[in-house]
Amino acid sequence: MCGIVGIIGCHDISTELIKMLHGLEYRGYDSSGIAINLHGNFQIYKKAGPLSILKKEIAGITLKGRSGIGHTRWATHGAPTDTNAHPFLSSKSSVTVVHNGIIENYKALRDKLSDNDYIMESETDSEVIAHLIELFTIHNPDWTFNSLVAYLSTTLKGAYALLIQFADKPNEIYGLRFECPLAYVITTKTVAISSDIASLITYDRNINILRDRQAVHLSLEKEELINFDSTEVDKLHVNVDWDIKAAEKSGYDYFLRKEIDEQSNSVRALKSALIESAGKINSFIKNTNPDSVIFIACGSASYSGVFASVFARQLELKQTVSWEIGSEFRYNPPIINEKTLVIGMSQSGETADTVTALRYAKSKNAKVISVINVVGSTISMIGDLTINLSAGPEVAVPSTKAVINQFIASMFFIEVLRTQDQDSLNKWLSTIDDLAVAIKQVIAMEDSIKSYAKLLAGHQNMFIVGRGLDYPISLEGALKLKETAYIHAESMYAGEFKHGSISLIEYGMPVLILLGDKSVALKTIINAEEVATRGGQLFIIDSLEGEKFDFSSEVNYIKLPHIKNPFNLITQIVALQLLAYHAGLHRNINVDRPRNLAKSVTVE
């Protein structure tokens, strides 16, 4: 989603702002802009399209200001145009603002500003903020940081992270956080603030995280941090141990391909984190003694919850284990009480739909475990217990490392519910080493997978089907093909296919069959044969022990290395990632930056 940055103290301010915005590109965006405070006058440059267009716009221009703010926009209100790009300048040029989030009452605020002869130039909800602040300072010439925060926090309805600069305060930046992330660093020469720590770690790894409903006033001389109600601030520091080189391609053509390769290491990192946290997780679940467990997430993360619910049923757990989509949860919730354990999954830790769902669950006295990949994120602060996925940073928008680790973490929670015996859990975790080896073996099969991807790339529509534990894997595979190759891939239960959807099969249509759940494999093969007899083109991904299965018709067969169930199903995800990646390349798609997508979805 939108990213905001600000910096004070640099001689080459435009270069530093662009560098920080580069750190936010992975989130997804459709325009960018910067505002530089040059001795009390704002210089603003903003362009629709990739950051390279903005860089070309300011190339050769001398920008000597010592502070500024910047923005990458993911359009919500108003098309992605130069006019709708941030930053926004107030009518009398006294204030400039960048905003991440949504202002829900912006129409009423626009009407109020129109009554005061303010004219809106953009279609956005964000522009009103700059004008409101200017109007506030005109009516309150003796305003203070506290009074400004009090005014904005009671006037703006919605979600926001804001950075504000005043023309007459050229070396100061104001930041506010309400349900959208914001963090900052302070060094001897530089102050930097951003909605994403990825753009801060080049300055300092000791990150200051604003909690929800907090605001900060920054300059080289002082740091003033307050709660919206001016009560005492509980300051939060995190130390980030990410390798900066992880944000570099290191010889790869695409970050997505690099991150697929990194999965062997990331699953081992998760194993170490789970071993370290196993005692806490065990005790927490034992003390909670839940009657029901609900996994809440969105997108790829939600499919790990589907997987966990099927796995739990196969193990015949005494608890009811279910999954919920974050965006629907509050509006049609199940019964929740103090005997409910909610597990929230999010790669970014800022997924707005999941954030609101978890807060609702806590309001009903449920216990919450947060599973995230970003320290200091909003979801990490909601949980009664927080577990780090330890996947490391992902730059490509389609998630790979975090997805694999989410599936493993979900499986681990089910194992803890099944047995609290530490020796049994350690034995289960040791299988992750076998998975790490198997992931490399799957990647070594890339040439054959690539040839099948070329066949898929020629089609606009396909199905991915499976039964039991294969079904949630099919959900993830279908999403990867949608977002990475722009192929309309529909996931479906293999047995359900004949109840209507098989009518869509025509000669040559691809249908990808997953064979990883031994308990239902023979039934899945029968369903595959039903497709083949009607002219469908079968693609088989088989991670079961033993030889390939015989089919009555010609099939495209990928036989994966076998490891202990259910880890063997995780290798299917890697094969599907490679299929989607190479299909996307064949279709000339920027697989790192698919259209319309954002890495961190911070609005509902």
Secondary structure, 3 states (H helix, E strand, C coil): CCEEEEEECCCCHHHHHHHHHHCCHHHCCCEEEEEEEECCEEEEEEEECCHHHHHHHHCCCCCCCCEEEEEEECCCCCCCCCCCCCCEECCCCCEEEEEEEEECCHHHHHHHHHHCCCCCCCCCCCHHHHHHHHHHHHHCCCCCHHHHHHHHHHHCCEEEEEEEEECCCCCEEEEEEEECCCEEEECCCCEEEECCHHHCCCCCCEEEECCCCEEEEEECCCEEEEECCCCCCCCEEEECCCCHHHHCCCCCCCHHHHHHHCHHHHHHHHHHHHHHHHHHHHHHHHHHCCCEEEEEECCHHHHHHHHHHHHHHHCCCCCEEEEEEHHHHCCCCCCCCCCEEEEEEECCCCCHHHHHHHHHHHHCCCEEEEEECCCCCHHHHHCCEEEECCCCCCCCCCCCHHHHHHHHHHHHHHHHHHCCCHHHHHHHHHHHHHHHHHHHHHHCCHHHHHHHHHHHHCCCEEEEEECCCHHHHHHHHHHHHHHHHCCEEEEEEHHHCCCCHHHHCCCCCEEEEEECCHHHHHHHHHHHHHHHCCCCEEEEEECCCCCCCCCCCCEEEEECCCCCCCHHHHHHHHHHHHHHHHHHHHCCCCCCCCCCCCCCCCCC
